[in-house]
Amino acid sequence: MSASRAAASRARTSALRENATARPSGQWRLLRWVALGLVLLFFLAPIAYLALVSLKPQPEVLSGRLLPSRIAWENWPNAFGTVDVLLFLRNSIVVAGLSAALTMLLSVPAVYAMVRFRTGGSLLRSVVLSSYVAPPIVAVIPLFYLLKWSQLIDTLPGLALVHGLANLPVAVWLLESFVREVPRDIEEASWVDGAGRVGTLAHIVLPIIVPGLVAVTIICIILSYNEFLFALVLTYRPDTQTLPVGVALFQGDRLVQFGQMAAASLTGMIPVYLVALFFQRGLIRGLTGGAIRG
């Protein structure tokens, strides 16, 4: 009889413990969902407000009213009729793709040489990284005359060249931690087998740092896609201007077409979000891996 009572007491005690542990876990799960919802609200609120502006009549935008009294669908066709948004969007995509390819083509061997063979010592690394600290405005006039001398002014390849070189310090800084984590023994074994330094970089190092390459490439694409100053100064014709410059065209001398500008801005956000969504796993793995290694 006493044994059965003891067993029942132990069962009640274990049940109470399970309930005590289950309650905090449920509360913690609820708190996590609330925190996640607040974070999503914080990041999605500007996009939602931009969408509301794109559907507001012009007087209501100027009055600061949050919700429109009527849906101004005409802002969208008027935006594409006022400015050739698709042409500017195409130019932005072309320039971003070319500049990212150039940045990666130059940064990967540069980082490998600086990390493995200490090319240039710490001075070269400091010079490369410090060039990104200077404001871009100081380089506008020299770049203008260089592109004019090379007959690349007001061209998509010329603008892509400028963006690619401007993003080079960022790529070098981000890729350095990935290259440092590659085991040197594997590279030395490849050298002994006669692969050479270029073959080792192509067949050993690059496959290992693929997550980092994906993440850095996406970052360089976004930086070039959103760049405004160089695109404004170094291009003049609609055939060569990018979307940030095209969005600025909605601002007239006395009136800013906020609804049309918001519609064009939302259209320009679509390619960036698609790239981030399609390469989401590689981007997160590359950024988190680089942060842990760094």
C-alpha positions in Angstrom: 0.0 0.0 0.0 2.8 2.4 0.9 4.6 1.5 -2.3 1.6 2.4 -4.4 1.2 5.7 -2.5 4.9 6.5 -3.1 4.5 5.7 -6.8 1.4 7.9 -7.1 3.3 10.7 -5.3 6.2 10.4 -7.7 3.8 10.5 -10.6 2.1 13.7 -9.3 5.5 15.3 -8.7 6.7 14.5 -12.2 3.4 15.8 -13.7 3.7 19.0 -11.7 7.3 19.4 -12.9 6.2 18.9 -16.5 3.5 21.5 -16.2 5.9 23.9 -14.6 8.4 23.5 -17.4 5.7 23.6 -20.1 4.2 26.9 -19.0 7.4 28.9 -19.3 8.2 27.3 -22.7 4.8 28.3 -24.0 5.2 31.8 -22.7 8.6 32.0 -24.2 7.3 30.9 -27.5 4.6 33.5 -27.4 7.1 36.2 -26.5 9.3 35.1 -29.5 6.3 35.4 -31.9 5.5 38.9 -30.5 9.1 40.0 -30.9 9.2 38.6 -34.4 6.0 40.4 -35.3 7.4 43.7 -33.9 10.6 43.3 -35.9 8.6 42.6 -39.1 6.4 45.5 -38.5 9.4 47.8 -38.0 11.0 46.7 -41.3 7.7 46.5 -43.4 6.2 49.7 -42.2 8.2 51.9 -44.6 7.3 49.7 -47.6 3.6 49.7 -46.5 3.7 53.5 -46.2 5.3 53.7 -49.7 2.5 51.6 -51.1 -0.1 53.8 -49.5 1.6 56.9 -51.0 1.6 55.4 -54.4 -2.2 55.1 -54.1 -2.9 58.6 -52.8 -4.1 61.6 -54.7 -1.6 64.4 -54.8 -3.5 66.8 -52.4 -3.8 64.0 -49.8 -0.1 63.3 -49.9 0.7 66.9 -49.2 -1.8 67.1 -46.4 -0.1 64.1 -44.6 -3.2 62.0 -44.4 -2.4 58.4 -43.7 -5.2 56.5 -45.5 -6.4 57.8 -48.8 -10.0 58.8 -49.3 -10.0 57.1 -52.7 -7.6 54.8 -54.4 -5.6 56.8 -57.0 -4.8 53.9 -59.4 -3.8 56.5 -62.0 -0.5 57.1 -60.2 0.9 53.8 -61.6 0.2 54.3 -65.3 1.1 58.0 -65.0 4.5 57.0 -63.5 5.3 54.8 -66.4 4.1 57.4 -68.8 6.0 60.3 -67.4 9.3 58.5 -67.1 10.5 55.4 -68.9 10.8 53.4 -65.6 11.4 50.1 -67.4 14.4 51.5 -69.3 15.9 52.9 -66.2 15.3 49.6 -64.4 17.0 47.7 -67.2 20.0 50.1 -67.0 20.3 49.6 -63.3 20.2 45.8 -63.6 22.9 45.8 -66.4 25.2 48.2 -64.5 24.8 46.3 -61.2 25.5 42.9 -62.8 28.6 44.2 -64.7 30.0 46.0 -61.7 29.5 43.1 -59.4 31.3 40.8 -61.8 34.2 43.2 -62.1 34.4 43.6 -58.4 34.5 39.9 -57.7 37.0 39.3 -60.6 39.4 41.8 -59.0 38.8 41.2 -55.3 39.1 37.4 -55.2 42.7 37.1 -56.4 43.6 40.4 -54.6 42.4 39.0 -51.3 44.0 35.6 -51.9 47.4 37.3 -52.6 47.2 39.6 -49.6 46.1 36.8 -47.2 48.3 33.9 -48.3 51.4 35.7 -49.7 51.2 39.0 -47.8 51.4 40.9 -51.0 51.9 44.6 -50.2 52.0 43.9 -46.5 49.6 45.7 -44.1 50.1 49.0 -46.1 48.3 47.7 -49.2 45.4 46.4 -47.1 45.1 49.7 -45.3 45.2 51.7 -48.5 42.5 49.6 -50.1 40.2 49.8 -47.1 40.8 53.5 -46.4 39.8 54.4 -49.9 36.2 53.6 -49.0 36.3 56.1 -46.1 36.7 59.1 -48.3 33.4 60.7 -49.5 32.5 59.8 -53.1 32.1 63.4 -54.0 35.9 63.9 -54.0 36.4 61.4 -56.8 33.6 62.7 -59.1 35.7 65.3 -61.1 38.8 63.0 -61.6 36.5 60.1 -62.7 34.6 62.4 -65.0 37.8 63.4 -66.9 39.1 59.8 -66.9 35.9 58.5 -68.4 35.8 61.3 -70.9 39.4 60.7 -71.9 38.7 57.0 -72.3 35.4 57.7 -74.2 33.4 55.8 -71.6 31.5 58.8 -70.3 27.7 58.5 -70.5 27.9 54.7 -71.1 26.7 51.7 -69.1 30.2 50.0 -69.2 31.8 53.2 -67.9 29.4 53.5 -65.0 29.8 49.8 -64.3 33.5 50.3 -64.2 33.2 53.1 -61.7 30.8 51.1 -59.5 33.0 48.0 -59.7 36.1 49.9 -58.5 34.2 51.8 -55.8 32.8 48.6 -54.3 36.2 46.8 -54.4 37.2 47.8 -50.8 33.9 46.4 -49.4 34.5 43.1 -51.2 38.1 42.9 -50.0 37.0 43.5 -46.4 34.2 40.9 -46.5 36.1 38.2 -48.3 39.2 38.4 -46.1 37.8 36.4 -43.3 36.6 33.6 -45.6 40.0 33.2 -47.3 41.7 33.1 -43.9 39.6 30.2 -42.7 40.6 28.0 -45.7 43.1 25.3 -44.3 46.5 26.1 -45.5 47.5 22.4 -45.5 45.0 21.7 -48.3 46.5 24.5 -50.4 50.0 23.2 -49.8 49.0 19.7 -50.8 47.6 21.1 -54.0 50.9 23.0 -54.7 52.9 19.8 -54.1 50.6 18.0 -56.6 51.6 20.6 -59.2 48.3 22.5 -59.3 50.0 25.9 -59.0 48.7 29.0 -57.3 46.1 29.8 -59.9 44.9 26.2 -60.0 44.7 26.0 -56.2 42.7 29.2 -56.1 40.3 28.0 -58.8 39.8 24.4 -57.7 40.4 24.4 -54.0 39.8 27.9 -52.5 36.8 29.1 -54.5 34.6 26.0 -53.9 35.2 26.3 -50.1 34.3 30.0 -50.0 31.2 29.8 -52.2 28.9 31.1 -49.4 31.1 34.1 -49.0 31.2 34.7 -52.7 27.4 34.6 -53.0 26.9 37.0 -50.1 29.5 39.5 -51.2 28.2 39.4 -54.8 24.7 40.2 -53.7 25.9 43.0 -51.5 27.9 44.5 -54.4 24.9 44.2 -56.6 22.7 46.1 -54.1 25.3 48.8 -53.6 25.6 49.4 -57.3 21.9 49.2 -57.8 21.2 51.9 -55.3 24.1 54.3 -56.1 23.0 57.8 -57.1 25.9 60.3 -57.2 28.1 58.7 -59.9 25.0 57.8 -62.0 23.8 61.4 -61.8 27.1 63.0 -62.8 28.5 60.5 -65.2 25.4 59.8 -67.3 23.2 62.3 -69.2 20.9 60.4 -71.6 17.9 58.2 -70.5 19.5 55.3 -72.4 22.3 55.3 -69.8 20.8 56.6 -66.6 19.8 54.3 -63.8 16.6 54.0 -61.8 17.7 56.3 -58.8 18.3 59.1 -61.3 15.0 58.3 -63.0 13.1 58.5 -59.7 14.6 61.9 -59.1 13.0 63.1 -62.4 9.6 63.1 -60.8 10.7 66.2 -58.8 9.8 69.2 -60.9 10.6 72.9 -60.3 7.5 73.5 -58.2 5.8 70.2 -57.7 6.9 66.7 -56.7 4.8 63.8 -58.0 5.0 61.8 -54.8 2.5 59.2 -55.8 4.2 58.5 -59.1 7.6 58.6 -57.4 6.4 56.0 -54.9 5.1 53.8 -57.7 8.4 53.9 -59.5 10.3 53.2 -56.2 8.2 50.2 -55.5 8.8 48.9 -59.0 12.6 49.4 -58.5 12.5 47.4 -55.3 11.2 44.3 -57.0 14.4 43.0 -58.6 16.4 43.5 -55.3 13.9 41.6 -53.3 13.7 38.8 -55.9 17.5 38.5 -55.8 17.6 38.5 -52.0 14.7 35.9 -51.9 16.2 33.6 -54.5 19.7 33.6 -52.9 18.4 33.8 -49.3 20.1 30.7 -48.0 23.4 31.5 -49.6 23.2 35.1 -48.3 22.4 34.2 -44.7 24.9 31.4 -44.6 27.6 33.7 -46.1 27.0 36.6 -43.8 26.6 34.5 -40.6 29.7 32.4 -41.5 31.7 35.6 -42.1 30.5 37.1 -38.8 31.5 33.9 -36.9 34.8 33.6 -38.5 35.5 37.3 -38.1 
